[in-house]
Amino acid sequence: MTREKLVTASEALEQAATTAADEHRQRIEKQSKDLMQLAERDLDPDHGRLDRHMNILRELHDATDNPDIERAFEHVREYRTGVSGV
């Protein structure tokens, strides 16, 4: 399974960070970095880890209403549907 969705989500968050208020920028950048690391590592991420990222992205979107965060969430959600288990 391609991890391109995670890379795309990370890139969307990088874009979101450029316009985010200081109070949210650090969390957005951390999520971007974490998703890129998941995309690049040898082992596939599990449902639980992806769900934690999705929850954080929901919180960030609710706080900022940034469409790039919503786009990142959708990419992670799409990737998660192809992960085996649960």
C-alpha positions as CSV (number, residue, x, y, z in Angstrom):
1,M,0.0,0.0,0.0
2,T,1.4,3.4,-1.0
3,R,2.0,5.9,1.8
4,E,1.6,8.8,-0.7
5,K,-1.6,9.8,1.2
6,L,0.5,10.4,4.3
7,V,3.0,12.4,2.4
8,T,0.2,14.5,0.9
9,A,-1.3,15.0,4.3
10,S,2.1,16.2,5.7
11,E,2.4,18.6,2.8
12,A,-1.1,20.0,3.4
13,L,-0.2,20.6,7.0
14,E,3.0,22.4,6.0
15,Q,0.8,24.7,3.9
16,A,-1.6,25.1,6.8
17,A,1.3,26.1,9.1
18,T,2.3,29.0,6.9
19,T,-1.0,30.8,7.6
20,A,-1.7,29.5,11.1
21,A,-1.8,31.7,14.2
22,D,1.2,31.2,16.4
23,E,-0.9,29.4,19.0
24,H,-1.6,26.6,16.5
25,R,1.5,26.6,14.3
26,Q,3.7,24.4,16.5
27,R,1.0,21.6,16.7
28,I,0.4,21.7,13.0
29,E,4.1,21.5,12.2
30,K,4.5,18.6,14.7
31,Q,1.7,16.7,13.0
32,S,3.3,17.4,9.6
33,K,6.6,16.0,10.8
34,D,5.1,13.0,12.5
35,L,3.1,12.0,9.4
36,M,6.1,12.3,7.2
37,Q,8.0,10.1,9.6
38,L,5.2,7.5,9.4
39,A,5.4,7.7,5.6
40,E,9.1,7.1,5.5
41,R,9.5,4.3,8.1
42,D,9.8,0.6,7.4
43,L,6.7,-0.5,9.4
44,D,3.2,0.4,8.4
45,P,1.4,2.6,11.0
46,D,-1.4,0.9,12.9
47,H,-5.1,2.0,13.2
48,G,-4.5,3.4,16.7
49,R,-1.7,5.7,15.8
50,L,-3.5,6.9,12.7
51,D,-6.7,7.5,14.8
52,R,-4.7,9.6,17.3
53,H,-3.4,11.8,14.4
54,M,-6.9,12.1,13.1
55,N,-8.2,13.2,16.4
56,I,-5.5,15.9,16.7
57,L,-6.3,17.0,13.1
58,R,-10.0,17.3,14.0
59,E,-9.1,19.4,17.0
60,L,-6.9,21.7,14.9
61,H,-9.5,22.0,12.2
62,D,-12.2,22.9,14.8
63,A,-9.8,25.5,16.3
64,T,-8.7,27.0,13.0
65,D,-11.2,26.2,10.3
66,N,-8.2,25.8,8.0
67,P,-9.1,23.9,4.8
68,D,-5.6,22.5,4.5
69,I,-6.0,20.7,7.8
70,E,-9.3,19.3,6.6
71,R,-7.6,18.1,3.5
72,A,-4.8,16.5,5.5
73,F,-7.4,14.7,7.7
74,E,-9.1,13.3,4.6
75,H,-5.8,11.9,3.3
76,V,-5.0,10.2,6.6
77,R,-8.6,8.9,6.7
78,E,-8.3,7.5,3.2
79,Y,-4.9,5.9,4.0
80,R,-6.4,4.4,7.2
81,T,-9.2,2.6,5.3
82,G,-6.5,0.5,3.6
83,V,-4.7,-0.5,6.8
84,S,-5.4,-4.1,7.8
85,G,-6.7,-4.9,11.2
86,V,-9.6,-3.5,13.3
